[in-house]
């Protein structure tokens, strides 16, 4: 990315299509991604159920590990609330398998190296670290209601306490 580039300059878009940020009440975009267990995961396969779709930057980094472990600890509670949890990052299926095994994770992880869902949900953003600007996944969570519409959105997520907040919202659906 050049210093003169804007986010719109570097986000791939189809001709005539603009990237609109999703809002509460919008229909949640479907996706078809490789899962960590060798199957495919789609949002539409869970029609009629609440789904927590959370996007994270990278397997096995401190914040992403903490978030995945927190979702794992609460997995039973999400199930009781009638919701399933799907974590999505641009990492490969192989990376997800190693990540799950290393940390004993019990949630579905979907690989999105081509950014199908990442772009559809508008979470590929310009980021900055130590003065360096780059593109990457903005930690975000979408709670999709049983009607397929986005019930809640959390952007620029701070991990501590986040899973409890999402669980409380899932219970309210």
ZIVEN-V897330 format. One record per residue. BURIAL is # if it has 24 or more other ideal C-beta (glycine too) atoms within 12 Angstrom, else .. Layout:
burial=BURIAL
burial=BURIAL
//
This chain:
burial=.
burial=.
burial=.
burial=.
burial=.
burial=.
burial=.
burial=.
burial=.
burial=.
burial=#
burial=.
burial=.
burial=.
burial=.
burial=.
burial=.
burial=.
burial=#
burial=.
burial=.
burial=#
burial=.
burial=.
burial=.
burial=.
burial=.
burial=#
burial=#
burial=.
burial=#
burial=.
burial=#
burial=#
burial=#
burial=#
burial=.
burial=.
burial=.
burial=.
burial=#
burial=#
burial=#
burial=.
burial=.
burial=#
burial=.
burial=.
burial=#
burial=#
burial=#
burial=#
burial=#
burial=#
burial=#
burial=#
burial=#
burial=#
burial=#
burial=#
burial=.
burial=.
burial=.
burial=#
burial=#
burial=#
burial=#
burial=#
burial=#
burial=#
burial=#
burial=#
burial=.
burial=#
burial=#
burial=.
burial=.
burial=#
burial=.
burial=.
burial=#
burial=.
burial=#
burial=#
burial=#
burial=#
burial=#
burial=#
burial=#
burial=#
burial=#
burial=.
burial=#
burial=.
burial=#
burial=#
burial=.
burial=.
burial=#
burial=#
burial=.
burial=.
burial=#
burial=.
burial=#
burial=#
burial=#
burial=#
burial=#
burial=#
burial=#
burial=#
burial=.
burial=.
burial=#
burial=#
burial=#
burial=#
burial=#
burial=#
burial=#
burial=#
burial=#
burial=#
burial=#
burial=.
burial=.
burial=.
burial=.
burial=.
burial=.
burial=.
burial=.
burial=.
burial=#
burial=#
burial=#
burial=#
burial=#
burial=#
burial=#
burial=#
burial=#
burial=#
burial=#
burial=.
burial=.
burial=#
burial=#
burial=#
burial=#
burial=#
burial=#
burial=#
burial=#
burial=.
burial=#
burial=.
burial=#
burial=.
burial=.
burial=#
burial=#
burial=.
burial=.
burial=#
burial=#
burial=.
burial=#
burial=#
burial=.
burial=.
burial=#
//
